Amino acid sequence: MSENPAIETGMRVQLQEWHRRLQQGEKRLGWKVGLNDPEVQRAMGINAPLVGFMTSRTLIEAGGVYRIGAGVQAMVEVEVCAEIAVDVAPGTSPEQASAAIATLAPALEIVDFARPKGSVDTILGHDIFHEAVVIGAPVSPALRFAPERLEPQLIQNGAAARSVEPAYLPASYGHMIAVVAARLGDAGERLRRGDRVICGSFVKPLPVSAGDQVKADFGLMGSIGVVFA
């Protein structure tokens, strides 16, 4: 899947940082899908989303507080988190990857858009803007919360702020899991049992500031929120 040579360079830098953090005591959490906007992909010369890492350091409890650091341009995205039941090899089909999903959960990703946006390798090297992730209560994938059936609303300080962008929706969660497995395989890594994968934003990033309260309402899948300080 390495259609752009910069992906290999960027993933090498990114995974070096991932290994460094694990060696310093952070725990493996999983992976994030990034740049799932088809228009952005075309502009950057890629034909599928990119993949970044998540560790225990960036996990925030649902309803918890994220403190915006100096120089951080914080934004929020609405995602679905899939927990993986078995190892997923590169080349796995979307149908097989779908069967590997143990649970789904509502999620919010906090990104820092002050980081450089120029090139694919640069974006991969800083982990695709990833700052933090908030993951809600899991539900069974057997309930068939297909991407096109979800219409999560992003609510900021009590007012509707973002709704679903249809172009951002994946064909299926299994499709996104297969993409992650392929990207990791190209970089010499594997998608493992117990990994959690946030499957790409449903909405355009929402700018936030200290004092904001943000909630995503997924209807029957549940809701999730975070406070900014």
N, C-alpha and C positions, 0 to 999 in steps of 0.2 A: 504493500500500500504506500510505499515511500515515493510518491509521485513527484515530490519536490525535494531536491538534495538538502535544502536547509532543514528539513524535518529531522534527518539523521543527526546533524550537528546540534540542533536545539535539544533533542531528546537526550543526547549524551550529556550535555551540560545540566539539564534538568535532573536526570537520574543520579548524577554525581552528588547533587545537592540533597536529593532524597536519601541516598545511602549515608551521607554525612549526618543528616538529622536522625536517622535510625540509630546510627552508632552513638549519638549523643543522648539516646534514651527515649526519643519519641517513638510512639507505636504506629505500626502500619494501620491505616484506616481504609484506604482504597484510592479511587481515581475519579477524576472529573472529566466530563466531555466539555470541550470549549470550541468556540467559533462554529456553532451549529446553524448560523445564519447563512443560507446558500449564497446570498449576495456577497457577503464578506469572503466566503470561500473562493468564489470566482475572482474576486479582486486580489486575493493572496496566492492564487495559483495552486490551490489544493482541491481535491475532489471529495473530501470527507472531513468531518470534524477532527480536531486535535485532542490530545489527551494529556492531562496533568495529574499530579499526585495530591493526596490528602493524608495528613497524619493526625495523631491525637492532639497535637498542639493547636490545630485550627478548628477543632470541634467545639461548638458552643451548645450548651444544653437548651432545649426548646423553651422559649420564654425567657431566656437569659439575656445578658448584656454584652454588647460588643463595644469596646472603647476605641474610638477612631484615633489613630496615631497621628503624630505631626506629619504633614505632607501627604497624607493619604486622601485620595479622592474616592470616597466610599460609595459604592452602588450595590443594589440588591437585585438578584435574579430569582425567579421561581423555578424549581426543578422537581423531578421525581427521583428518589434514591432507590436503587435496586440492590439488595443484598444477594451475594452469589453463594449458591449451595454447594457447588463442585468446581474444581479447576476448569477453566475454559481455554482450550488450545487455540492458537492462531489457525485461521481457516475454518473455524466452526461456523456453521450456517446460522442465520438469524433464528430459524426455528429451533435448532439445537440450543442456541444461546438462551432463547426464551425459556426453555425447559430447565435451564440452570439457575433461574431466578427463584430464590427462596421467599423473599418478601418485597413489597414495594412500600414506600413511605413518602409523605410530603417533605419537601426540603427547601431551604433558602440558601443561596450562596452569596457571600459578600465578596466583592471584587474591588481591587484598587486600580482605577483607571488613570492614576498618575504615573503608572509604570509605562515604559516605552511601548509604542504601538507599531513601530516601523516594519519589522520583518518577521517572518515565520520563526526563524531560529531565535531571535530576541524574545519573542512572545513565549515560546516554549521554555527558554532558559529561565524566565522569571515565573514559570508555572502558570502561565495564562491568566495573570492578574489575580490568582487565588489568594484570598485573605482569610476567609473563615467559612464554615458550613454549619447550618442548623438542621438537624434531622428529627422528624417527628415520629409518632407511633407507627409501627409497621402494620401492614394489612396483607392478606393473602393475595398473590397474583391471580389466583383462581377466580377472584371477584371480577376480573376482566376490566380493570381500569385502563382501557386502551388510551393512548395519547389523544386521539381525536374525540374521545368521549369526555375528557376532562376539560373544564373551563375555569381554571383557578383564577381568582381575582386577587390582585395585590392591593392591599389597603394600607394607606399611610396616614397616621393620625386620625383614623376614623373615616377617611374619605377614599373612595375608589381611585387608584392611581395608575394601574396598568391592567390590561386584559391580554388574552392570548393572541400571539402572532401566528396565524395558521402556517406560514412558511417555515417556522422554526420547528414544527412538530416532526418527530421521527416517524418512519414507517411503522415502527414498533420498538418496544424497549429491547427486545431481542436483537434487533438491528443495531442499536447503539452498543449493546454488550459485545456483539461480534466485531464492531469497529474498534472498540477498546482492546479486545483480545488481539486483533491484527496489528494495531499500532504498537502494543507492548511487545508482541512477537518480533516485529521489525527491530525493536530496540534491545532485544535480548532478555526481556522480562516476560512474566506470565500473569494472567489474571487468576487469582487464587480463591479457593473456598474461604468465605468469611469477608472478602473484600466488599466494600460498598462503593457503588458507582452512582454519581449524580449525572443524569442522562441528558443534560443540555437545557438551557433556559427556554421556558414557554413564553417569556415576555421580553420586551426591550429593557435594558438595565435602568433601574430607578435610582437617581441621585438621592442620597440621604445625608442628614446632618445630626450633630449631637442633639439629643432631646426627642428625636423622632421615634415613634413606635410603629413598627411595620408588621403586618400579618398577611399571610396567604391563606385563603379559604378555598379548599379543594372539594367542597361539598361532602359527599359520602366518604371520601378518602380521609377527611379530617382537615384540621387547620394547624398552622404553625406560626409562631411569632418571635420577634427579637426586638430589644430596645437598644438604641444607640446613645452612647455617652461620650 
